């Protein structure tokens, strides 16, 4: 067992924010629809998530792996909504600085659950962040690898968002981690996850999104997603895909003029964002259209949010070399400034 400190579970800041927005009445700030408004899909609304207390657990070391260049590597686990969730945990060599190491919850994009492996994919990404001195927790979202629970997808279920916040809460129990120095990184599908988490969890100090998708749900209708690994056979096995059809049948195709789609829209509730966000996207991304990021930064700018946006002429969906090094360098510098 890793040395731990008591978990911080209070959500006073979020509750105060809800009360403040409610008191503003007709001032023009959007208040998400209350969870009792919708018979179908209320769990996905921002208002319902704000009311939810999300907790983590102590982190358990399951296996010690070969060290990285200047950091330890472990398979570790924690508990999210009763599911034991596994992941790759990196810890810098040496003693922690005063206050603890800064840490990053690393959220993977869509990978068919049956082919997911903890120590595969994103190897260079995690290595770069770990070499820079961060504690990195690359979590295996529920239903992936050895993680318990059903794979849910991010767009039509809050499950992955809950797993990511529970990971943050679990990192806060570690004596060598700064409990108020934790950020989130997400790729592709996890861009949606990271932004949703940032709207509802005040302890996320900063977020970085690479090639993210679906922020208003109108953009989902506008741009779609062209992931060859997301075959009909793979998606049909995921409850959230079936849930999406139920939502479409109940509320129609995404349209933020409709109350439900406005209540689940991240950009319609962007006033809740209080931490800085950095966004990266390649113009030639053939999986997630860069239009998703254009629409997001327009909403961020319109609401006076703190953000950085970097567009790359090449690199594709993963922002591969020769663009990878620059994108990762910007990511590291951003986390160093903001955590």
C-alpha positions as CSV (number, residue, x, y, z in Angstrom):
1,X,0.0,0.0,0.0
2,X,1.3,3.5,-0.9
3,X,1.4,6.0,2.0
4,X,-1.8,8.0,2.0
5,X,-3.5,11.0,3.5
6,X,-7.3,11.2,4.3
7,X,-9.3,11.8,1.1
8,X,-10.9,15.2,0.6
9,X,-14.6,14.6,-0.2
10,X,-16.3,18.0,0.3
11,X,-18.0,19.7,-2.6
12,X,-18.7,23.0,-0.9
13,X,-17.2,25.0,-3.8
14,X,-19.5,23.3,-6.4
15,X,-22.6,23.7,-4.2
16,X,-21.8,27.4,-3.6
17,X,-21.4,27.9,-7.3
18,X,-24.8,26.3,-8.0
19,X,-26.4,28.6,-5.4
20,X,-24.7,31.7,-6.8
21,X,-25.8,30.9,-10.4
22,X,-29.3,30.2,-9.2
23,X,-29.4,33.6,-7.4
24,X,-28.5,35.4,-10.6
25,X,-31.9,34.7,-12.0
26,X,-32.3,36.4,-15.3
27,X,-28.8,37.8,-15.5
28,X,-28.1,35.8,-18.7
29,X,-26.0,33.1,-17.2
30,X,-27.3,29.7,-18.1
31,X,-28.4,27.4,-15.3
32,X,-28.4,23.7,-16.4
33,X,-31.8,22.0,-16.2
34,X,-32.4,20.3,-12.9
35,X,-32.1,16.5,-12.8
36,X,-35.8,16.0,-12.1
37,X,-36.7,17.6,-15.5
38,X,-35.9,14.6,-17.6
39,X,-37.2,11.1,-17.3
40,X,-34.5,9.7,-19.7
41,X,-30.9,10.6,-19.5
42,X,-31.0,12.9,-16.4
43,X,-27.8,11.3,-15.1
44,X,-25.9,12.9,-18.1
45,X,-27.0,16.4,-17.3
46,X,-24.5,18.8,-15.8
47,X,-26.9,19.7,-13.0
48,X,-27.3,16.1,-12.0
49,X,-23.5,15.6,-12.0
50,X,-23.0,18.7,-9.9
51,X,-25.3,17.2,-7.2
52,X,-23.4,13.9,-7.2
53,X,-20.7,13.2,-4.7
54,X,-17.9,11.4,-6.4
55,X,-15.4,9.7,-4.2
56,X,-12.2,7.7,-4.7
57,X,-10.3,5.3,-2.5
58,X,-6.8,4.5,-1.3
59,X,-4.5,3.5,-4.2
60,X,-3.2,-0.1,-4.1
61,X,0.0,-1.2,-5.9
62,X,-0.8,-4.4,-7.8
63,X,2.5,-4.9,-9.6
64,X,5.9,-3.3,-9.8
65,X,7.1,-2.8,-13.3
66,X,10.5,-2.0,-14.8
67,X,11.5,1.6,-14.0
68,X,11.4,4.3,-16.6
69,X,14.3,6.7,-17.2
70,X,13.8,8.7,-13.9
71,X,10.6,7.3,-12.5
72,X,9.1,4.2,-11.0
73,X,6.3,2.3,-12.8
74,X,3.5,0.4,-11.2
75,X,0.2,-1.2,-12.0
76,X,-2.1,0.3,-9.4
77,X,-5.8,0.3,-8.7
78,X,-8.5,2.3,-6.9
79,X,-12.3,2.0,-6.6
80,X,-14.8,4.0,-8.6
81,X,-18.6,3.5,-8.0
82,X,-17.8,0.1,-6.5
83,X,-15.7,-1.0,-9.5
84,X,-12.0,-1.7,-9.1
85,X,-10.2,0.4,-11.7
86,X,-6.6,-0.4,-12.8
87,X,-4.0,1.8,-14.4
88,X,-0.4,2.6,-15.0
89,X,1.1,4.8,-12.2
90,X,4.4,6.6,-12.6
91,X,6.2,8.2,-9.6
92,X,9.4,10.2,-9.9
93,X,12.6,9.0,-8.3
94,X,13.6,10.6,-5.1
95,X,11.8,12.5,-2.3
96,X,8.8,14.6,-3.1
97,X,9.2,18.4,-3.1
98,X,7.6,20.4,-0.3
99,X,3.8,20.1,-0.8
100,X,4.1,17.0,-3.0
101,X,4.6,16.1,-6.6
102,X,2.2,17.6,-9.2
103,X,0.1,14.9,-10.8
104,X,-1.9,14.2,-14.0
105,X,-4.9,11.9,-14.5
106,X,-4.3,10.6,-18.0
107,X,-7.4,9.6,-19.9
108,X,-7.2,7.4,-23.0
109,X,-9.3,7.8,-26.1
110,X,-11.6,5.2,-27.7
111,X,-9.9,1.8,-28.0
112,X,-12.0,-1.3,-28.5
113,X,-12.2,-2.7,-24.9
114,X,-11.3,-6.3,-26.0
115,X,-8.0,-5.1,-27.4
116,X,-7.0,-2.7,-24.6
117,X,-3.9,-3.4,-22.7
118,X,-2.6,-1.3,-19.7
119,X,1.0,-0.9,-20.8
120,X,0.3,-0.5,-24.5
121,X,-0.7,2.7,-26.4
122,X,0.3,6.2,-25.3
123,X,3.7,4.9,-24.2
124,X,5.6,8.0,-25.5
125,X,3.0,10.4,-24.0
126,X,3.2,9.0,-20.5
127,X,7.0,8.8,-20.7
128,X,7.3,12.4,-21.6
129,X,5.1,13.6,-18.8
130,X,6.7,11.2,-16.3
131,X,10.3,12.3,-17.3
132,X,9.1,15.9,-16.7
133,X,8.6,15.1,-13.0
134,X,4.8,14.5,-12.8
135,X,3.1,11.6,-11.1
136,X,1.0,10.2,-14.0
137,X,-2.0,7.9,-13.5
138,X,-3.0,6.5,-16.9
139,X,-6.3,4.9,-15.9
140,X,-8.0,2.0,-17.7
141,X,-11.5,3.2,-17.9
142,X,-14.1,0.8,-16.7
143,X,-14.5,-2.3,-18.8
144,X,-10.9,-1.9,-20.2
145,X,-8.1,-4.2,-19.3
146,X,-8.7,-5.6,-15.9
147,X,-10.9,-2.8,-14.8
148,X,-14.3,-3.9,-13.5
149,X,-17.6,-2.6,-14.9
150,X,-19.1,-2.3,-18.3
151,X,-17.4,-0.1,-21.0
152,X,-19.7,2.9,-21.3
153,X,-18.3,5.4,-23.8
154,X,-18.0,9.1,-22.9
155,X,-20.7,10.9,-24.9
156,X,-23.9,9.3,-23.6
157,X,-22.8,8.1,-20.1
158,X,-21.2,9.9,-17.2
159,X,-19.4,6.7,-16.2
160,X,-15.9,7.6,-17.6
161,X,-16.1,11.1,-16.1
162,X,-16.8,9.6,-12.7
163,X,-13.9,7.2,-13.1
164,X,-11.5,10.1,-13.9
165,X,-12.7,12.2,-11.0
166,X,-12.5,9.2,-8.7
167,X,-8.9,8.8,-9.8
168,X,-8.1,12.4,-8.9
169,X,-9.7,11.8,-5.5
170,X,-7.6,8.7,-5.0
171,X,-4.4,10.5,-6.0
172,X,-5.3,13.1,-3.3
173,X,-4.9,10.4,-0.7
174,X,-1.2,9.9,-1.5
175,X,1.2,11.6,0.9
176,X,3.7,12.4,-1.9
177,X,1.1,14.1,-4.2
178,X,0.0,17.7,-3.9
179,X,-3.7,17.4,-3.4
180,X,-4.3,20.8,-5.0
181,X,-1.8,20.3,-7.8
182,X,-3.6,17.7,-10.1
183,X,-4.6,18.2,-13.7
184,X,-6.2,16.1,-16.4
185,X,-5.1,15.1,-19.9
186,X,-7.4,13.5,-22.5
187,X,-7.3,12.4,-26.1
188,X,-10.1,12.2,-28.6
189,X,-13.2,10.8,-26.8
190,X,-11.5,11.8,-23.5
191,X,-11.6,15.4,-24.5
192,X,-15.3,15.3,-23.8
193,X,-14.6,13.5,-20.5
194,X,-12.0,16.1,-19.4
195,X,-14.1,19.1,-20.1
196,X,-17.2,17.6,-18.5
197,X,-15.1,16.7,-15.4
198,X,-13.7,20.3,-15.3
199,X,-17.2,21.7,-15.2
200,X,-18.2,19.8,-12.1
201,X,-15.0,19.1,-10.1
202,X,-13.2,22.2,-8.7
203,X,-10.1,20.3,-7.7
204,X,-9.0,19.9,-11.3
205,X,-6.5,22.7,-11.6
206,X,-5.9,22.5,-15.4
207,X,-6.8,20.4,-18.4
208,X,-5.2,19.5,-21.7
209,X,-7.1,18.0,-24.6
210,X,-5.6,16.5,-27.7
211,X,-7.9,16.0,-30.7
212,X,-11.0,16.2,-28.6
213,X,-14.6,15.6,-29.7
214,X,-18.2,16.4,-28.7
215,X,-18.7,19.5,-26.6
216,X,-22.1,20.8,-27.6
217,X,-23.7,17.6,-29.1
218,X,-24.7,19.9,-32.0
219,X,-21.1,19.5,-33.2
220,X,-21.6,15.7,-32.9
221,X,-24.4,15.9,-35.5
222,X,-22.3,18.4,-37.6
223,X,-19.0,16.6,-37.8
224,X,-19.6,13.0,-36.7
225,X,-16.6,10.8,-35.9
226,X,-14.7,8.6,-38.3
227,X,-13.0,6.0,-36.2
228,X,-12.4,2.8,-38.1
229,X,-11.9,0.9,-34.8
230,X,-15.4,1.8,-33.7
231,X,-17.2,-0.8,-35.7
232,X,-20.9,-1.5,-35.4
233,X,-20.1,-4.8,-33.8
234,X,-17.9,-3.2,-31.1
235,X,-20.4,-0.4,-30.4
236,X,-23.4,-2.7,-30.1
237,X,-21.7,-4.4,-27.1
238,X,-21.5,-1.1,-25.2
239,X,-24.6,0.0,-23.2
240,X,-24.0,3.6,-23.8
241,X,-24.4,3.1,-27.6
242,X,-27.8,1.6,-27.0
243,X,-28.5,4.5,-24.6
244,X,-27.7,7.0,-27.4
245,X,-30.5,5.5,-29.5
246,X,-32.9,5.8,-26.6
247,X,-32.0,9.5,-26.1
248,X,-32.4,10.2,-29.8
249,X,-35.8,8.5,-29.8
250,X,-36.9,10.6,-26.8
251,X,-35.4,14.0,-27.6
252,X,-34.6,13.8,-31.3
253,X,-31.2,14.4,-32.8
254,X,-28.9,16.8,-30.8
255,X,-30.1,20.4,-30.9
256,X,-29.3,22.8,-28.1
257,X,-32.6,24.6,-28.7
258,X,-34.1,21.6,-27.0
259,X,-33.9,21.6,-23.1
260,X,-32.3,18.2,-22.7
261,X,-29.5,18.7,-25.2
262,X,-28.8,22.1,-23.7
263,X,-28.7,20.5,-20.2
264,X,-26.0,18.0,-21.3
265,X,-24.1,20.4,-23.6
266,X,-20.7,21.3,-22.2
267,X,-20.4,24.5,-24.1
268,X,-23.9,25.6,-23.0
269,X,-22.7,25.3,-19.4
270,X,-19.2,26.6,-20.0
271,X,-19.6,29.3,-17.4
272,X,-18.9,26.6,-14.8
273,X,-15.4,26.3,-16.1
274,X,-12.9,27.9,-13.7
275,X,-9.6,26.3,-14.6
276,X,-7.3,26.9,-17.6
277,X,-7.6,24.7,-20.6
278,X,-5.1,23.9,-23.4
279,X,-6.3,22.4,-26.7
280,X,-4.3,20.8,-29.5
281,X,-5.6,19.6,-32.8
282,X,-4.2,18.7,-36.2
283,X,-5.8,20.2,-39.3
284,X,-5.5,16.9,-41.1
285,X,-7.1,14.8,-38.3
286,X,-9.3,12.3,-40.3
287,X,-10.9,10.8,-37.2
288,X,-12.1,13.9,-35.2
289,X,-12.7,16.9,-37.3
290,X,-10.8,20.0,-36.2
291,X,-14.2,21.8,-36.3
292,X,-14.9,20.4,-32.8
293,X,-12.0,22.4,-31.4
294,X,-12.9,25.5,-33.4
295,X,-16.4,25.5,-32.0
296,X,-15.0,24.9,-28.4
297,X,-12.5,27.8,-28.6
298,X,-15.3,30.1,-29.9
299,X,-17.4,29.3,-26.8
300,X,-14.3,29.7,-24.5
301,X,-13.5,33.1,-26.1
302,X,-17.1,34.3,-25.9
303,X,-17.3,33.6,-22.2
304,X,-13.9,35.0,-21.3
305,X,-12.3,31.7,-20.3
306,X,-8.5,31.1,-19.9
307,X,-7.4,28.8,-22.7
308,X,-4.6,28.1,-25.3
309,X,-5.2,26.6,-28.7
310,X,-2.6,25.1,-31.0
311,X,-3.3,23.9,-34.5
312,X,-0.9,21.7,-36.4
313,X,-0.8,21.3,-40.1
314,X,0.0,17.6,-39.8
315,X,0.3,14.8,-37.4
316,X,-3.2,13.3,-37.8
317,X,-5.4,12.2,-35.0
318,X,-2.5,11.3,-32.6
319,X,-0.5,14.4,-33.5
320,X,2.4,12.2,-34.5
321,X,6.0,13.1,-35.3
322,X,7.3,15.6,-36.3
323,X,4.6,17.6,-34.5
324,X,4.4,15.3,-31.4
325,X,7.5,16.8,-29.7
326,X,6.3,20.4,-30.0
327,X,2.8,19.5,-28.8
328,X,4.1,17.6,-25.8
329,X,6.6,20.3,-24.9
330,X,3.7,22.8,-24.9
331,X,1.6,20.4,-22.8
332,X,4.4,20.0,-20.2
333,X,5.1,23.7,-19.9
334,X,1.3,24.4,-19.5
335,X,1.0,21.9,-16.6
336,X,4.2,23.3,-15.0
337,X,2.7,26.8,-15.1
338,X,-0.8,25.9,-13.9
339,X,-0.4,23.1,-11.4
